């Protein structure tokens, strides 16, 4: 997900998590927009090493 995947129309925020944008409620929308504003330019909001995995997936538990 990049900042371009988050649609804003003034009063609504809808990240594009698939084919269609998904509206989010106000408290989450504010947090999402605040997070995106803190990222350096051209930085993806979410990165994946491969589909369906997370950075923690390959780490062993202590």
N, C-alpha and C positions, 0 to 999 in steps of 0.2 A: 504494500500500500504506500502510495506517495501522497503528498499534499493535494495533488491534482485529483485523487480519488475521493476527496471529501468535498461534497457539493454544499454550497451555502447560498441561500436565497434571501438573506436578511433576517428572517425569523425562524428558519428551519435549517438544521444541519443533518446531512445524510451521507455517511460514508458508503462507497461502492465496495461491498464485500463479495459481490458476485456479479451477475448480469445487471441487476437492478439496485439502485441506491436504497439503503436501509435507514429510515428516519430514526433518530435517537432522541430521548427526552432531554429537556433543558439542562439538568445538572451534568449529564454525561456529555452533552454537546459542548458546554463550556470547558470541561476538562480536556476534551479532545482538541478543541481549538487552541487552548493554552499550550498543550503538548506540542502541537504542530508548529506553533510560533517559536518554540525554543529550539527546534531542530535547525542545524545549519542548512543553507540553501542546497537543493538537489540531493538531500539525504532521504532515503526511503524511511517511512515511519515503521515499516515492518520488513525484515529481511528473513529469508528462509534459505537454508542450505539445499534443501530439496523439498518438494511438495509433501505436506503432511508431517513434517518434522519440526522440532523446535531446537534452539541452541542447546538446551539442557538435555535433550533426548540421548545424546551420546555420552553423557557424564555418568560416572558411577556414584552411587550414594556413599557418603562417609560412614 
